[in-house]
Amino acid sequence: MDSYALGDFSVSRIGFGAMQLPGPGVWGPPRDRGEALKVLRRALELGVDHIDTAQYYGPDVANELIREALHPYPDNLALVSKVGARRDQTGGWLPYSDPDQLRSGIEDNLRSLGVEQLAAVNLRVMGDEPDQRFDDQLAAMIHAREDGLIGGVGLSNVTLERLRRALERTPIACVQNPLNLADRSSIPVLQECAARGIAFVPFFPLGSAFAEDNPVLGNPDVRAIAGRLGATPAQVALAWTLSLAPNVLLIPGTSSVPHLEENLAAADVTLDEQAQRELAAAQG
């Protein structure tokens, strides 16, 4: 599989996202703990060297599973997390994005994963926050990198303007924004990242994990192309996303070994010219 730079690492273009390892709603223990551990170990057996996680997945659950399954970690494994949110007692999502909270979030990830440094940590950005607050948050991330807690500063859910503002102050290792066949709003951010050699990590590449109706996997064009190519709709959608630019790094998540193997096999799916035309014109 092709690779691309992620901070100081060079990683395969399909990695693994840990969001689906905890229970429903990314809350509580997994439905099948043994299967979750098998998924993580099988991922590494198949060449995955980039795992995306967060302390608030569970909370703590995803990181604890990763540590139990994989620690001590291979030297080439890039562990990437994110900060800026937390969970309340009922599983609700709350902001946790003051500079001192970002630092605490990074330290929580280090403790739960059992590492001294993460390959990168993404700052989850809220686009409507004042510039000064964003600058203060970014300063906290830079300080964590200077202190050796993280190898690179990443941004998540960032606008093009905020990305450019950040780049005036510091190198950015990666950007993590929503992008899939039905939601192409981050294409300008992807293009900026490609021009600057920054890894772009789309989340929800198969559509939102929280949506009842999936406009990606249920898209009739995707399903027709999958049938013609002998692939699954998920593989077609992932292959399309990979084809957008060489700096795209995928992190599809699952709690099932067969689904993991299916996702990673998307690297072997070649979209012919007809498929590329149809998917470029497909409506979500």
N, C-alpha and C positions, 0 to 999 in steps of 0.2 A: 504494500500500500504506500502511496505517496506520503510525504511528510512535509511539515512546515514548522517554522520557528515559533515557539511560545516562550517568550522571555529567553532564558538561557538554555531551554530545552528544545530539542527537535522531536516533534511528536507525529504519530500517524494521524491522518486526516479524519479518521473516525475513532472517537474515544467513547467514554461512557459517562452518562449523567446519573447521579445517585438519587435524584428526587423521588423516584418511584419505589425505592427500597422500603421506606417506612409504610405504615398503614394508610388507609384511605384518607384523602385530604392532606397527605404528607404529615400525618399525625399519628403518634403512637407506634407500637411495635409492628413489624411486618406480619402479613398473614401467615407466611411460612418462613421462619428464620433460617432453616437449613437451606432452602432454595435460594434465599437472598445471598447467603454466604457462597453457595455454588456459583451464582451468577458472577460475583466479583472474581472468584478464582478462575472461572472459565474465561472471563474477559482478558485476563493477563495471559492465559494460555494461548489465546487467539491473537495476541500481539497488541492489545490495548496498552498504551503507555501514557494516557491522559484521562484522569478521573476528575469530574467536576462535582462538588459537593457544597454543603453549607451546614453550619452548626445548628441552624434553626430548622433543618429537615428532621422532624421528629417531635420535638427538638432532640438533639444528640444522637438519635437513632442511626442515621446514615453514617455519621462519622464513626460511631462505635462498631458498626458492622464492617466498615472498611478496615478499621484497625484489627478487629478479630480475624478477618479473612486474610489480610495481606501483610500485616506487620511481622517482621521487619521488611520494609518496602525495597523493591529493586531500585538501584541508583538511577535508572532511566525513567522512573515513574514520576510524571508531573501531577502533583496534587494541587488542584485549584479550588478555592472557595470564594465566598462572597460575604459581605457584611452590609449592614444598613437596615436590617429588620430583625424582629424577634416574634415569638409567639406568646399569646396570653394563655390563661389556664384552660380555656375552652378551644384552643387551636386557632384563634383569630390571628391575623397578621398585623403587626404593629411596627411603626418606625422605630429604629434604634440607630440613629444616624448623627448624633452629636459627636464631635471629634473624640472625646474620651470614650464614648460608647463604641465607636468604630475600633479603637484600640483594644477595648475589652473583647469585642467580637473576634478580632484576630487572635488574641491570646486564648480564647475559648476553643477556637478551631485547633490551635497548636496542641493544647492539652488533650482534647478528645481524640485527635488523630495520632498523638504520640510522636510529633516531629518538632524540630527546632526551627524549621523554615518551610514555608509553602512556596511552590513555584510561582504563584501569583495569587492575588486576592482582588476580586472585583468590588468596587464601590457601587452599590446600587443607587442610582441617581434618580431623584425626583425632578422632572423638568421644570416645575413651576417654582422651585426654590430660588431665592435671591442669589445673585452671583457671589456675594461675599460669603454666604453660607457654603456654597459649593467650593469656593477657594479654601475655606477653613477645613472642610472635609478632605479635600485633596491634600492639604498640608499634613493632615494626620496620616494619610496613606504614605506620603513621601517619607515622613518621619519613621514609620514602621519599616519601610524598605531600608532606610539608612541605618536602622538599628539591627538589621539582619533578620527580621521576622518574616519578611516576604521577599521573594526574588524579583517580583515585578508588580507594578500597579496596573490593575485593570479597571474598566468602567462597564457598568451594566445599565441598560435602559437609557442610554445617553443620546441626546440630540447631536446633530452635526455641529451646531454652534458650540455646545459644551465640550465636545471632543476637541475641537480646535482650540478652545480656551485652555483646556488641560494641556494640550501639546505645547503651548507657549511656555509652560512651567516645567514639564517633565516628560520623559519618554513614557509611552503607554505600551504595556506588553500585550494586551488583548482587549477586545470589546465584545460584550455579550448582549445582544439585542434580539427581540423577536423577529423572525424572518421565516416565511414558508410560502408555498404557492398561493395561499389565500391572503397573506399579509406581507406585502412587499414594501412597506413604508420605510424600512431601514436600508433600502438599496443605496441611497446616497451615502449613508454612513459606511456601508460595506465598501463602496468605491473609494472613499477617502482612506479607509484602512488599507485597501489593496495598494493604493498609490504610495502609501507611507511604510509598507512592509509590516503592518500590524495584523496579528491573527484576529479573525472575526469568527465568533462562536455563536451561531444562531440558537436561541432557545425556542422550544416548541416547533421544531422543524417538521413535525408531523401534525401540527395543529395543537391547540391548547389542550392540556391534560385535564382541564376543568370544564370544558365545553360538552354539552350533551350531544350536539350534532357536530361531527368533524367535517369541516369544509374541505379538508385536504384529502383524507383517505376516502371520503365519500364522493369526491369529484368524479364525474363520469368520464372525463378525459383521462384522468389518472388510472382509473379502473380499466378502461379500454386499452391503454398503452401497456399496462401490466399484463393483461391477457395476451396481447400480441407478442410481447417480449419474453413471456414465460417467467415473469417476476411477480412479486407482490406489490400492491399499491404503496406500501411503506417503502419498499426498496426503490420504486420509481421516484417517489417524493424526495427521498434522501439523495438519490443520484442526481436529481435536478438541482438540489441545493449545492451539492459538491461542485457541479458544473459551472456555477456562477462565477467563481474566481478561485485561484489557487490558494488563497489565504483563508478559505473557509474551513473551519474545523468543526465537525459535528460531534454532539454529545447525546445521542438518543439514549433514553433511559428505559429500563424494564426491570421487572422482578422475576422474569422467566428466562431460563437458559435457552429454549428454542427461539424466543423472540430476540434475545441477544444475538444469537447466531444469524438470524434473519437480517437484523439490522447491519451487522458487520459485513455480510455478504453483499450489501448495496455497493461496496467498493468495486465489485466485479460486474455491475450492471452498466452496460453501455447504451446510452440513449442515441438512437440514430437521428438523422436530420428531421425526419417526419415527427418523431417524438419531441424533439427540441422545439419545433415550430408550434406544435399543438400545446405544449406546456407553457410556452411563452405567451400564448394567447388565452390560456385557460383562465376562467374567472372563478374566484373563490365563492 
